[in-house]
Amino acid sequence: GQGGGTAPHLNIVEDLGVCCELVDVGPAVGLRAPRFTSAPSSTDGGGGGSAYKTDPRGQRVPEYIESYVLIGMKNGAILFLDALNHFEVQMNFQATNGIVMDLKYRRRQRELIVLGQDLSHTFASIRIWRLPDMDFLGEVTNMRHVSCLGISSSLNFFAVGMHDGNVRLFNHDPEAAEVREIVKSGESHTLSVSALCFCDDLRLYFTTSVDGRIKIWDYEKRLIRSIALNLSSCAVVPGPLPGDVIISQNFYLLTVPKRIWNEDDVLETMRAEFEANANEDIPENIIDEIIQQKSQALAKLQHQQSTHHNGGGGGGGGGGG
């Protein structure tokens, strides 16, 4: 509903929403047709031929900018509420047969990633669509006891946390329309994973758990750092700087800057150790051995060519005599 002359608000009574996400749709890919076809006058600050509209704050914005609040519902539907048009419901999309537990939007690829759960709260699925036409791109099904979802904002990675403390990392290939697990499930926490987020700049992701720890992993699922907290946290999001994270604890938000968990450049040190361990079985003189083998093979080939040439010349001389 909307109060007279006040800021718009939404009142959903039935099929309560479970989660929400903000979606911005760029030019020429909108969910709806333009509502304003006439160009504003020069006194309104508009450009020639450009369509404008008024947002809830009374400001004029270009018509092609579309912002939506997406609400995942208990009945498996997703409501698209037009944030620039008094939160009108523009679309009611049935995403799953169970409950929409979480949804994320990857703005660069215009991909909507939805975590759905069956009514028994046992099996979960991940489904991916591309806006605005809701083209189906892929899915992962029959996952048991999923607790949370996190996505990479610029890469095709996403991950799910499990109630048993495990984290599973996936890669989505939109061209092949397939989703594959790139890191097998392994123990990450002793209790349920409560939240996770990605830091693409450092190729890391962060996980929090009911066990009261926040852990930092690289994309090969190697543990970089484990930090013990005084309380468990229920959410984690990227901070303002690469490597910073913000976590929630009860009524408070706690910022964990990179300089805290990356003390003494532990990230660079561990990555150097990983690379060294990966090459520890290679002999130090491997290059010399390869060069020596090439030299021997070349010398042998030259000897064979020389022998063949001498033999052929002798035969030719005999024929001439």
Beta strands, then each sheet from edge to edge (+ up, - down):
strand 1: 17-25
strand 2: 52-54
strand 3: 60-62
strand 4: 66-73
strand 5: 77-82
strand 6: 88-94
strand 7: 99-106
strand 8: 111-117
strand 9: 123-130
strand 10: 135-144
strand 11: 146-151
strand 12: 157-162
strand 13: 166-173
strand 14: 178-187
strand 15: 193-199
strand 16: 204-209
strand 17: 213-218
strand 18: 223-228
strand 19: 235-238
strand 20: 245-249
strand 21: 252-256
sheet 1: 1+ 4- 5+ 6-
sheet 2: 2+ 3-
sheet 3: 7+ 8- 9+ 10-
sheet 4: 11+ 12- 13+ 14-
sheet 5: 15+ 16- 17+ 18-
sheet 6: 19+ 20- 21+
end
